[in-house]
Amino acid sequence: MTEQAQKPFLYVVVCAAGIAADVGRLISAAQERHWDVGVIATPVAMGGFFDTAAVEARTGRPVRSAWRTPADPRPFPPPDAVVVAPATFNTVNKWAAGIADTLALGTLCEAAGLDVPIAVLPCVAGALAAHPAYRDSLERLRGMGVRFGDAYTGEDRPDGGRPDFAWERALDLL
Ligand SMILES: Cc1cc2nc3c(=O)[nH]c(=O)nc-3n(C[C@H](O)[C@H](O)[C@H](O)COP(=O)(O)O)c2cc1C
């Protein structure tokens, strides 16, 4: 029997934005492109922003949010690439500032230092995106080689519809 080639491993970091409810679309698209996927969510995102059971069923792995204990084995292999989608104002600013007080942030800070490709789809309202700290954060992260999709505010259009969130763009950016 021939051994199956190991697929590259993608970390999907999920932050607490409303659009996170649709993260299954990103996971399916990544799997179609032959990524093996593990999800790391912020602690706030774990509080009802997406269906964790559905994501676990889809990826075949637990959703990670807390640090493992030193005695525990690493639950995921090291990443070949990382996608942050949706990325919140809070997480983008903390990441750029080098804060690592959640597993998601620690993973992002480390991945940048390991030269792992990172793609980010922000979901940040216009009023927050105008904050100078956010603009500085984007500049700093871009300077570290982090790739960003287009701005997305998460706000409804005048006709009541919501523009599509370009989930697959994250994969194109890698
Ligand atoms: C229903 C709801 C939707 C939210 N949507 C967004 C959003 O689209 N973008 C954003 O930056 N923050 C949003 N927030 C605020 C974040 O959840 C909040 O800043 C949180 O601290 C982010 O934590 P995290 O970055 O660790 O995930 C939303 C909050 C709620 C309650």
The ligand as an ORCA input file, in Angstrom:
! r2SCAN-3c Opt
* xyz 0 1
  C     -22.428     40.709     17.643
  C     -21.061     41.327     17.644
  C     -20.417     41.539     16.450
  C     -19.136     42.110     16.426
  N     -18.539     42.327     15.212
  C     -17.305     42.866     15.189
  C     -16.663     43.081     13.944
  O     -17.202     42.822     12.870
  N     -15.409     43.597     13.960
  C     -14.750     43.909     15.130
  O     -13.599     44.346     15.070
  N     -15.351     43.717     16.333
  C     -16.601     43.210     16.388
  N     -17.210     43.010     17.587
  C     -16.486     43.390     18.833
  C     -15.485     42.302     19.234
  O     -16.189     41.107     19.500
  C     -14.704     42.753     20.498
  O     -13.873     43.865     20.173
  C     -13.866     41.631     21.056
  O     -13.122     42.127     22.156
  C     -12.903     41.085     20.034
  O     -12.165     40.048     20.614
  P     -11.113     39.199     19.773
  O     -10.334     40.149     18.925
  O     -10.241     38.584     20.843
  O     -11.852     38.196     18.990
  C     -18.481     42.464     17.636
  C     -19.142     42.222     18.845
  C     -20.409     41.674     18.857
  C     -21.098     41.452     20.179
*
